Amino acid sequence: MSTDTAPARIVVMGVSAAGKTTVGRGVASALGFSFIDADDLHPAANVAKMASGVPLTDADRAPWLDAVGGALAGSDGVVVACSALRRVYRDRIRDAAPDAFFVFLDADPAILRARIAARSGHFMPPALLDSQLATLEPLEPDEAGMRVDVASSPESAISFAVAALQHP
């Protein structure tokens, strides 16, 4: 596929169970980009805190967001799966990677609750979904990005995102 028009640094964002990793990997594969899961960039203390059901504070997130921005800035042709729930978090990522493009995965909360209840082996407990939904600030008109409805299959979301990224 031609990636001439696709942004070089893409963040697939959204709350837990929106499909960030699945869609992010699919978009990266379709574009021939590398993929990074921002969950892997969390300090161990953050993972332990979330696994125990305690939401992260902005102070907890700061070094993680800096690592996400650094991973983006250090690559051309990269997709990072990262919650990036608030504008200030996205701004912090853009401090390191000003040309980052955000793909916001969105679905009805009932769909997200069903997905999170069905998965196992993830450090993010279902109880934190409501906290994430309350924190979520959708993309604003002045932010480089787009919204993708993920209510249907991951394949549909990936196809839609790739087409939109290649033909802005």
C-alpha positions as CSV (number, residue, x, y, z in Angstrom):
1,M,0.0,0.0,0.0
2,S,1.1,3.5,-0.6
3,T,1.9,5.4,2.5
4,D,2.9,8.7,0.8
5,T,0.0,10.6,2.4
6,A,-0.2,8.8,5.7
7,P,1.1,10.6,8.8
8,A,4.5,9.3,9.9
9,R,3.7,9.2,13.6
10,I,0.3,7.9,14.6
11,V,-1.2,7.4,18.1
12,V,-4.2,5.0,18.3
13,M,-6.0,6.3,21.4
14,G,-9.0,5.5,23.5
15,V,-10.2,4.0,26.7
16,S,-9.4,0.4,27.8
17,A,-11.1,-2.3,25.6
18,A,-11.5,0.1,22.7
19,G,-9.1,-2.0,20.7
20,K,-6.0,0.2,20.7
21,T,-3.6,-2.7,20.4
22,T,-5.5,-4.7,17.9
23,V,-6.4,-1.7,15.7
24,G,-2.9,-0.2,16.2
25,R,-1.2,-3.4,15.1
26,G,-3.5,-3.7,12.1
27,V,-2.9,-0.1,11.0
28,A,0.9,-0.5,11.4
29,S,0.9,-3.7,9.4
30,A,-1.2,-2.2,6.6
31,L,1.0,0.9,6.3
32,G,4.3,-1.0,6.7
33,F,5.0,0.9,10.0
34,S,6.5,-0.3,13.3
35,F,4.1,-0.8,16.3
36,I,4.7,0.1,19.9
37,D,2.2,-0.6,22.7
38,A,2.5,2.3,25.2
39,D,1.5,-0.1,28.0
40,D,5.0,-1.6,27.6
41,L,6.5,1.9,28.4
42,H,4.8,2.2,31.8
43,P,7.1,2.1,34.8
44,A,6.5,-1.0,36.9
45,A,5.0,1.2,39.7
46,N,2.3,2.4,37.3
47,V,1.4,-1.2,36.3
48,A,1.2,-2.3,39.9
49,K,-1.0,0.7,40.8
50,M,-3.4,0.0,37.9
51,A,-3.5,-3.7,38.6
52,S,-4.5,-3.0,42.2
53,G,-7.5,-0.9,40.9
54,V,-6.0,2.5,41.7
55,P,-6.2,5.1,38.9
56,L,-3.0,6.8,37.9
57,T,-2.4,10.5,38.8
58,D,-1.1,13.0,36.3
59,A,2.3,12.8,38.2
60,D,2.3,9.1,37.6
61,R,1.6,9.6,33.9
62,A,4.2,12.3,33.2
63,P,7.3,10.1,32.7
64,W,5.2,7.6,30.7
65,L,3.8,10.3,28.4
66,D,7.4,11.5,27.9
67,A,8.4,8.0,26.9
68,V,5.5,7.8,24.5
69,G,6.5,11.1,22.9
70,G,10.1,10.0,22.7
71,A,9.2,6.8,21.0
72,L,7.2,8.7,18.4
73,A,9.9,11.3,17.9
74,G,12.6,8.7,17.4
75,S,10.8,7.0,14.5
76,D,9.4,7.6,11.1
77,G,6.6,5.2,10.2
78,V,5.4,4.3,13.7
79,V,2.0,3.5,15.3
80,V,1.7,3.7,19.1
81,A,-1.3,2.4,21.0
82,C,-1.8,4.8,23.9
83,S,-4.8,5.9,25.9
84,A,-4.0,9.6,25.6
85,L,-7.3,10.4,27.3
86,R,-6.9,14.1,28.0
87,R,-5.9,17.0,25.9
88,V,-3.0,17.8,28.2
89,Y,-1.7,14.2,27.7
90,R,-1.8,14.6,24.0
91,D,-0.2,18.0,24.2
92,R,2.6,16.5,26.2
93,I,3.1,13.8,23.6
94,R,3.1,16.5,20.9
95,D,5.8,18.4,22.8
96,A,8.2,15.6,21.7
97,A,6.4,14.7,18.4
98,P,4.6,17.8,17.1
99,D,3.4,16.0,14.0
100,A,1.7,13.2,15.9
101,F,-1.7,12.2,14.4
102,F,-4.3,10.8,16.8
103,V,-6.8,8.0,15.8
104,F,-9.5,8.1,18.5
105,L,-11.2,4.7,18.9
106,D,-14.7,5.3,20.2
107,A,-17.7,3.1,21.1
108,D,-20.7,3.1,23.3
109,P,-19.7,2.4,26.9
110,A,-21.9,-0.7,27.1
111,I,-19.8,-2.3,24.2
112,L,-16.6,-1.4,26.0
113,R,-17.9,-2.9,29.3
114,A,-18.8,-6.1,27.6
115,R,-15.4,-6.3,25.9
116,I,-13.4,-5.6,29.1
117,A,-15.5,-8.2,31.1
118,A,-14.7,-10.8,28.4
119,R,-10.9,-10.4,28.4
120,S,-8.4,-12.0,30.7
121,G,-4.8,-11.6,31.5
122,H,-4.7,-7.8,31.3
123,F,-3.5,-5.6,34.1
124,M,-6.3,-3.1,33.7
125,P,-9.3,-4.2,35.8
126,P,-12.8,-3.6,34.6
127,A,-13.5,-1.3,37.5
128,L,-11.2,1.4,36.1
129,L,-13.2,1.8,32.8
130,D,-15.6,4.2,34.4
131,S,-12.7,6.3,35.7
132,Q,-11.3,6.3,32.1
133,L,-14.6,7.3,30.6
134,A,-14.9,10.2,33.1
135,T,-11.4,11.3,32.2
136,L,-11.8,11.0,28.4
137,E,-11.6,14.3,26.5
138,P,-12.4,13.5,22.8
139,L,-10.2,15.1,20.2
140,E,-10.8,18.8,19.7
141,P,-11.2,20.4,16.2
142,D,-7.7,21.9,16.3
143,E,-6.0,18.6,17.0
144,A,-4.6,16.5,14.1
145,G,-6.7,13.4,14.3
146,M,-9.9,11.5,13.5
147,R,-12.5,9.5,15.2
148,V,-13.1,5.8,14.4
149,D,-16.2,4.0,15.6
150,V,-15.1,0.6,16.8
151,A,-18.6,-0.9,17.6
152,S,-18.2,-3.4,14.7
153,S,-15.3,-5.6,13.9
154,P,-11.6,-4.7,14.4
155,E,-11.1,-5.4,10.7
156,S,-13.7,-2.8,9.8
157,A,-12.1,-0.2,12.1
158,I,-8.6,-1.0,10.7
159,S,-9.8,-0.7,7.1
160,F,-11.6,2.6,7.8
161,A,-8.6,4.1,9.6
162,V,-6.1,3.0,7.0
163,A,-8.3,4.4,4.1
164,A,-8.7,7.7,6.0
165,L,-5.0,8.0,6.9
166,Q,-4.0,7.4,3.3
167,H,-6.6,9.8,1.8
168,P,-7.0,12.7,4.2
